[in-house]
C-alpha cells in the first residue's frame, strides 16, 4: 500500500510518460495483461489509455489490471490511467547507477513541523519564566524597602 506522498511522487513522474498501453473494444484481454506485465517489469510505471470504443471505464480497466498483476492504481483521469508495481530489475539498475530510490524510513519522530512548534513553545516558556523571575525580584526588593522604611519611621518616633 502506497502512502499519499509516494502516490503523489509517482503521479508527478507519470506526467512525463508517454501512453504505452491501449485498451480497445475487447477490454482487458490476456494480451493486454501480458503487455502490462512486461512494461511493469521493465519500468515499474505504466500509463494507459482506454479508447472510446471500449465498453469499460478507465477505473474499471485500472482495477482489473491491478488485480491481475498485483499492481497499484495511481491515478485515473479522463480516459487515461497510471499503474505501478515494484520491480527488482529496476531497483538493480538504480543501484548500479547510484540512484537508489528505496531508502529505509527514518527512525524516531522525524516531524519537522512538530519540532518547530515545540521549539517555539519552549522559547516562549523561557521568556515567561524570565519575566516572572524579574517581577518576583522586583516585588521582593520593594517589600524589603517598605519594611526598612517602616522600621525607620518607628525608630524616629
HELIX and SHEET records of a PDB file:
HELIX    1   1 UNK A    4  UNK A   14  1                                  11    
HELIX    2   2 UNK A   30  UNK A   43  1                                  14    
HELIX    3   3 UNK A   58  UNK A   69  1                                  12    
HELIX    4   4 UNK A   88  UNK A   97  1                                  10    
HELIX    5   5 UNK A  112  UNK A  156  1                                  45    
SHEET    1   A 4 UNK A  21  UNK A  23  0                                        
SHEET    2   A 4 UNK A  45  UNK A  50  1                                        
SHEET    3   A 4 UNK A  80  UNK A  84 -1                                        
SHEET    4   A 4 UNK A  72  UNK A  77 -1                                        
END                                                                             
